[in-house]
Amino acid sequence: MSAGGAFGGNRGARPVPPEKGVFPLDHLHECDLEKKDYLACLKSTGAQSEKCRLFSKKYLECRMERNLMAKQDMSELGFRNVDVVVPPPEKNGKLESPASDSKEKK
């Protein structure tokens, strides 16, 4: 009897490699800040990952910059340009401050 079969392991099935391949762990803690920010966001939002996409993106970018994962276009990882939240400009293309609003009303 083979050892795998005796303990209920795979019987002749070949292991499947991970989809994205092997990547090194962050042993030097180079992206700890980004990781902690992302995990804190997940905790504060009740694990709603869609609300933490910016933190996730920053973490993945950090890993790519430090060669902890293969460099890929962010769109291939599920991020689009519309994921970045940019406040729309005001009517005349300039952002108005609350102070300027109070002066106009007087």
Solvent accessible surface area in square Angstrom, and as a share of the most:
residue,aa,sasa,rsa
1,M,210,0.94
2,S,77,0.50
3,A,75,0.58
4,G,33,0.32
5,G,15,0.15
6,A,55,0.43
7,F,179,0.75
8,G,60,0.58
9,G,38,0.36
10,N,110,0.57
11,R,187,0.68
12,G,77,0.74
13,A,64,0.49
14,R,210,0.77
15,P,120,0.76
16,V,135,0.77
17,P,105,0.66
18,P,86,0.54
19,E,169,0.76
20,K,132,0.56
21,G,31,0.29
22,V,144,0.83
23,F,108,0.45
24,P,72,0.46
25,L,115,0.57
26,D,29,0.15
27,H,138,0.62
28,L,144,0.72
29,H,117,0.52
30,E,72,0.32
31,C,1,0.00
32,D,32,0.17
33,L,127,0.63
34,E,44,0.20
35,K,76,0.32
36,K,122,0.52
37,D,58,0.30
38,Y,47,0.18
39,L,95,0.47
40,A,61,0.47
41,C,15,0.09
42,L,36,0.18
43,K,178,0.75
44,S,94,0.60
45,T,36,0.21
46,G,61,0.59
47,A,80,0.62
48,Q,75,0.33
49,S,58,0.37
50,E,112,0.50
51,K,130,0.55
52,C,0,0.00
53,R,82,0.30
54,L,100,0.50
55,F,70,0.29
56,S,25,0.16
57,K,36,0.15
58,K,98,0.41
59,Y,49,0.19
60,L,39,0.19
61,E,61,0.27
62,C,5,0.03
63,R,14,0.05
64,M,14,0.06
65,E,122,0.55
66,R,98,0.36
67,N,110,0.57
68,L,15,0.07
69,M,38,0.17
70,A,77,0.60
71,K,136,0.57
72,Q,52,0.23
73,D,86,0.45
74,M,29,0.13
75,S,69,0.44
76,E,112,0.50
77,L,43,0.22
78,G,45,0.43
79,F,10,0.04
80,R,151,0.55
81,N,143,0.73
82,V,114,0.65
83,D,36,0.19
84,V,71,0.41
85,V,138,0.79
86,V,112,0.64
87,P,93,0.59
88,P,107,0.67
89,P,95,0.59
90,E,81,0.36
91,K,204,0.87
92,N,106,0.55
93,G,54,0.52
94,K,142,0.60
95,L,126,0.63
96,E,90,0.40
97,S,57,0.37
98,P,115,0.72
99,A,61,0.47
100,S,39,0.25
101,D,55,0.28
102,S,57,0.37
103,K,151,0.64
104,E,134,0.60
105,K,170,0.72
106,K,204,0.86
